[in-house]
Amino acid sequence: MRNGTDRLRAVNVPQPAVVELDAGGSPAKIEMNSDVREPVTIEAVREIWRIDDEWWREPITRTYYEVLLHGGARLVLFRDLVAQEWFVQKP
């Protein structure tokens, strides 16, 4: 008998985000929670990288940013360049 605890589920699933860019095009603020639309200031972009994968099926093209938020928290943001949408993940 299965009670539902043996099912697989994804961990650290990307969540939609609203990202405000600075004049140079780098992330400057982020709104992460749809219930509370309080933008959080991004203090620094620590690293940037790009992923281009699965071009033969459904392409994945993303630019990732490891950022330091006001208060010291770290996050990974990415922009899906196919869908033109932003997402956030914990590092």
PyMOL commands that place a pseudoatom at each C-alpha (Angstrom):
pseudoatom trace, name=CA, resn=MET, resi=1, chain=A, elem=C, hetatm=0, pos=[0.000, 0.000, 0.000]
pseudoatom trace, name=CA, resn=ARG, resi=2, chain=A, elem=C, hetatm=0, pos=[1.324, 3.397, -0.941]
pseudoatom trace, name=CA, resn=ASN, resi=3, chain=A, elem=C, hetatm=0, pos=[0.801, 6.375, 1.301]
pseudoatom trace, name=CA, resn=GLY, resi=4, chain=A, elem=C, hetatm=0, pos=[2.238, 9.034, -0.979]
pseudoatom trace, name=CA, resn=THR, resi=5, chain=A, elem=C, hetatm=0, pos=[5.539, 9.400, 0.841]
pseudoatom trace, name=CA, resn=ASP, resi=6, chain=A, elem=C, hetatm=0, pos=[7.446, 7.340, -1.716]
pseudoatom trace, name=CA, resn=ARG, resi=7, chain=A, elem=C, hetatm=0, pos=[6.739, 9.678, -4.618]
pseudoatom trace, name=CA, resn=LEU, resi=8, chain=A, elem=C, hetatm=0, pos=[9.539, 11.671, -6.157]
pseudoatom trace, name=CA, resn=ARG, resi=9, chain=A, elem=C, hetatm=0, pos=[9.291, 15.434, -6.116]
pseudoatom trace, name=CA, resn=ALA, resi=10, chain=A, elem=C, hetatm=0, pos=[11.530, 18.131, -7.403]
pseudoatom trace, name=CA, resn=VAL, resi=11, chain=A, elem=C, hetatm=0, pos=[13.724, 20.029, -4.972]
pseudoatom trace, name=CA, resn=ASN, resi=12, chain=A, elem=C, hetatm=0, pos=[14.683, 23.680, -5.410]
pseudoatom trace, name=CA, resn=VAL, resi=13, chain=A, elem=C, hetatm=0, pos=[12.232, 24.235, -8.262]
pseudoatom trace, name=CA, resn=PRO, resi=14, chain=A, elem=C, hetatm=0, pos=[12.696, 27.655, -9.933]
pseudoatom trace, name=CA, resn=GLN, resi=15, chain=A, elem=C, hetatm=0, pos=[10.057, 30.184, -8.899]
pseudoatom trace, name=CA, resn=PRO, resi=16, chain=A, elem=C, hetatm=0, pos=[8.863, 33.075, -11.097]
pseudoatom trace, name=CA, resn=ALA, resi=17, chain=A, elem=C, hetatm=0, pos=[10.277, 36.466, -10.182]
pseudoatom trace, name=CA, resn=VAL, resi=18, chain=A, elem=C, hetatm=0, pos=[9.985, 40.077, -11.245]
pseudoatom trace, name=CA, resn=VAL, resi=19, chain=A, elem=C, hetatm=0, pos=[13.434, 41.600, -11.772]
pseudoatom trace, name=CA, resn=GLU, resi=20, chain=A, elem=C, hetatm=0, pos=[14.207, 45.284, -12.199]
pseudoatom trace, name=CA, resn=LEU, resi=21, chain=A, elem=C, hetatm=0, pos=[17.379, 46.059, -14.139]
pseudoatom trace, name=CA, resn=ASP, resi=22, chain=A, elem=C, hetatm=0, pos=[19.779, 48.944, -13.592]
pseudoatom trace, name=CA, resn=ALA, resi=23, chain=A, elem=C, hetatm=0, pos=[20.906, 51.303, -16.365]
pseudoatom trace, name=CA, resn=GLY, resi=24, chain=A, elem=C, hetatm=0, pos=[23.658, 48.844, -17.377]
pseudoatom trace, name=CA, resn=GLY, resi=25, chain=A, elem=C, hetatm=0, pos=[21.237, 45.911, -17.733]
pseudoatom trace, name=CA, resn=SER, resi=26, chain=A, elem=C, hetatm=0, pos=[22.211, 44.086, -14.532]
pseudoatom trace, name=CA, resn=PRO, resi=27, chain=A, elem=C, hetatm=0, pos=[19.632, 42.927, -11.968]
pseudoatom trace, name=CA, resn=ALA, resi=28, chain=A, elem=C, hetatm=0, pos=[19.056, 45.678, -9.373]
pseudoatom trace, name=CA, resn=LYS, resi=29, chain=A, elem=C, hetatm=0, pos=[15.880, 44.623, -7.515]
pseudoatom trace, name=CA, resn=ILE, resi=30, chain=A, elem=C, hetatm=0, pos=[13.788, 41.488, -7.277]
pseudoatom trace, name=CA, resn=GLU, resi=31, chain=A, elem=C, hetatm=0, pos=[10.201, 40.726, -6.287]
pseudoatom trace, name=CA, resn=MET, resi=32, chain=A, elem=C, hetatm=0, pos=[10.025, 37.060, -5.347]
pseudoatom trace, name=CA, resn=ASN, resi=33, chain=A, elem=C, hetatm=0, pos=[6.726, 36.449, -3.576]
pseudoatom trace, name=CA, resn=SER, resi=34, chain=A, elem=C, hetatm=0, pos=[3.460, 36.978, -5.417]
pseudoatom trace, name=CA, resn=ASP, resi=35, chain=A, elem=C, hetatm=0, pos=[1.613, 37.655, -2.120]
pseudoatom trace, name=CA, resn=VAL, resi=36, chain=A, elem=C, hetatm=0, pos=[3.955, 40.408, -0.910]
pseudoatom trace, name=CA, resn=ARG, resi=37, chain=A, elem=C, hetatm=0, pos=[5.211, 42.628, -3.723]
pseudoatom trace, name=CA, resn=GLU, resi=38, chain=A, elem=C, hetatm=0, pos=[8.099, 44.149, -1.775]
pseudoatom trace, name=CA, resn=PRO, resi=39, chain=A, elem=C, hetatm=0, pos=[11.165, 44.577, -4.008]
pseudoatom trace, name=CA, resn=VAL, resi=40, chain=A, elem=C, hetatm=0, pos=[14.477, 43.527, -2.462]
pseudoatom trace, name=CA, resn=THR, resi=41, chain=A, elem=C, hetatm=0, pos=[17.629, 45.402, -3.452]
pseudoatom trace, name=CA, resn=ILE, resi=42, chain=A, elem=C, hetatm=0, pos=[20.399, 43.395, -5.079]
pseudoatom trace, name=CA, resn=GLU, resi=43, chain=A, elem=C, hetatm=0, pos=[23.670, 44.589, -3.548]
pseudoatom trace, name=CA, resn=ALA, resi=44, chain=A, elem=C, hetatm=0, pos=[26.029, 42.799, -5.944]
pseudoatom trace, name=CA, resn=VAL, resi=45, chain=A, elem=C, hetatm=0, pos=[26.130, 40.410, -8.879]
pseudoatom trace, name=CA, resn=ARG, resi=46, chain=A, elem=C, hetatm=0, pos=[28.789, 37.854, -7.940]
pseudoatom trace, name=CA, resn=GLU, resi=47, chain=A, elem=C, hetatm=0, pos=[28.821, 35.685, -11.056]
pseudoatom trace, name=CA, resn=ILE, resi=48, chain=A, elem=C, hetatm=0, pos=[27.162, 35.484, -14.486]
pseudoatom trace, name=CA, resn=TRP, resi=49, chain=A, elem=C, hetatm=0, pos=[26.983, 32.464, -16.778]
pseudoatom trace, name=CA, resn=ARG, resi=50, chain=A, elem=C, hetatm=0, pos=[24.916, 31.252, -19.712]
pseudoatom trace, name=CA, resn=ILE, resi=51, chain=A, elem=C, hetatm=0, pos=[23.453, 27.853, -20.566]
pseudoatom trace, name=CA, resn=ASP, resi=52, chain=A, elem=C, hetatm=0, pos=[22.475, 26.816, -24.110]
pseudoatom trace, name=CA, resn=ASP, resi=53, chain=A, elem=C, hetatm=0, pos=[21.184, 23.254, -24.191]
pseudoatom trace, name=CA, resn=GLU, resi=54, chain=A, elem=C, hetatm=0, pos=[18.767, 20.879, -25.879]
pseudoatom trace, name=CA, resn=TRP, resi=55, chain=A, elem=C, hetatm=0, pos=[18.816, 22.846, -29.137]
pseudoatom trace, name=CA, resn=TRP, resi=56, chain=A, elem=C, hetatm=0, pos=[17.697, 19.667, -30.936]
pseudoatom trace, name=CA, resn=ARG, resi=57, chain=A, elem=C, hetatm=0, pos=[14.399, 19.425, -28.948]
pseudoatom trace, name=CA, resn=GLU, resi=58, chain=A, elem=C, hetatm=0, pos=[12.973, 22.296, -26.978]
pseudoatom trace, name=CA, resn=PRO, resi=59, chain=A, elem=C, hetatm=0, pos=[15.852, 24.750, -26.555]
pseudoatom trace, name=CA, resn=ILE, resi=60, chain=A, elem=C, hetatm=0, pos=[16.982, 25.890, -23.135]
pseudoatom trace, name=CA, resn=THR, resi=61, chain=A, elem=C, hetatm=0, pos=[18.747, 29.238, -23.293]
pseudoatom trace, name=CA, resn=ARG, resi=62, chain=A, elem=C, hetatm=0, pos=[19.289, 30.999, -19.970]
pseudoatom trace, name=CA, resn=THR, resi=63, chain=A, elem=C, hetatm=0, pos=[21.499, 33.635, -18.434]
pseudoatom trace, name=CA, resn=TYR, resi=64, chain=A, elem=C, hetatm=0, pos=[22.193, 32.980, -14.747]
pseudoatom trace, name=CA, resn=TYR, resi=65, chain=A, elem=C, hetatm=0, pos=[23.192, 35.513, -12.078]
pseudoatom trace, name=CA, resn=GLU, resi=66, chain=A, elem=C, hetatm=0, pos=[24.436, 34.672, -8.607]
pseudoatom trace, name=CA, resn=VAL, resi=67, chain=A, elem=C, hetatm=0, pos=[23.455, 37.725, -6.564]
pseudoatom trace, name=CA, resn=LEU, resi=68, chain=A, elem=C, hetatm=0, pos=[23.914, 39.039, -3.042]
pseudoatom trace, name=CA, resn=LEU, resi=69, chain=A, elem=C, hetatm=0, pos=[20.771, 40.632, -1.609]
pseudoatom trace, name=CA, resn=HIS, resi=70, chain=A, elem=C, hetatm=0, pos=[20.501, 43.497, 0.856]
pseudoatom trace, name=CA, resn=GLY, resi=71, chain=A, elem=C, hetatm=0, pos=[20.913, 41.769, 4.228]
pseudoatom trace, name=CA, resn=GLY, resi=72, chain=A, elem=C, hetatm=0, pos=[23.423, 39.187, 2.991]
pseudoatom trace, name=CA, resn=ALA, resi=73, chain=A, elem=C, hetatm=0, pos=[21.288, 36.424, 1.450]
pseudoatom trace, name=CA, resn=ARG, resi=74, chain=A, elem=C, hetatm=0, pos=[22.492, 34.790, -1.779]
pseudoatom trace, name=CA, resn=LEU, resi=75, chain=A, elem=C, hetatm=0, pos=[20.234, 33.777, -4.653]
pseudoatom trace, name=CA, resn=VAL, resi=76, chain=A, elem=C, hetatm=0, pos=[20.548, 32.505, -8.174]
pseudoatom trace, name=CA, resn=LEU, resi=77, chain=A, elem=C, hetatm=0, pos=[18.410, 34.303, -10.731]
pseudoatom trace, name=CA, resn=PHE, resi=78, chain=A, elem=C, hetatm=0, pos=[18.027, 33.298, -14.319]
pseudoatom trace, name=CA, resn=ARG, resi=79, chain=A, elem=C, hetatm=0, pos=[16.381, 34.776, -17.337]
pseudoatom trace, name=CA, resn=ASP, resi=80, chain=A, elem=C, hetatm=0, pos=[14.838, 32.283, -19.700]
pseudoatom trace, name=CA, resn=LEU, resi=81, chain=A, elem=C, hetatm=0, pos=[15.837, 33.858, -23.005]
pseudoatom trace, name=CA, resn=VAL, resi=82, chain=A, elem=C, hetatm=0, pos=[13.330, 31.768, -24.977]
pseudoatom trace, name=CA, resn=ALA, resi=83, chain=A, elem=C, hetatm=0, pos=[10.270, 32.736, -22.887]
pseudoatom trace, name=CA, resn=GLN, resi=84, chain=A, elem=C, hetatm=0, pos=[11.707, 36.125, -21.782]
pseudoatom trace, name=CA, resn=GLU, resi=85, chain=A, elem=C, hetatm=0, pos=[10.839, 35.376, -18.132]
pseudoatom trace, name=CA, resn=TRP, resi=86, chain=A, elem=C, hetatm=0, pos=[12.803, 35.620, -14.864]
pseudoatom trace, name=CA, resn=PHE, resi=87, chain=A, elem=C, hetatm=0, pos=[13.095, 32.910, -12.212]
pseudoatom trace, name=CA, resn=VAL, resi=88, chain=A, elem=C, hetatm=0, pos=[14.781, 32.582, -8.823]
pseudoatom trace, name=CA, resn=GLN, resi=89, chain=A, elem=C, hetatm=0, pos=[16.402, 29.583, -7.117]
pseudoatom trace, name=CA, resn=LYS, resi=90, chain=A, elem=C, hetatm=0, pos=[18.293, 29.089, -3.909]
pseudoatom trace, name=CA, resn=PRO, resi=91, chain=A, elem=C, hetatm=0, pos=[22.002, 28.411, -4.542]
for i in range(1, 91): cmd.bond("trace and resi %d" % i, "trace and resi %d" % (i + 1))
show_as sticks, trace
zoom trace
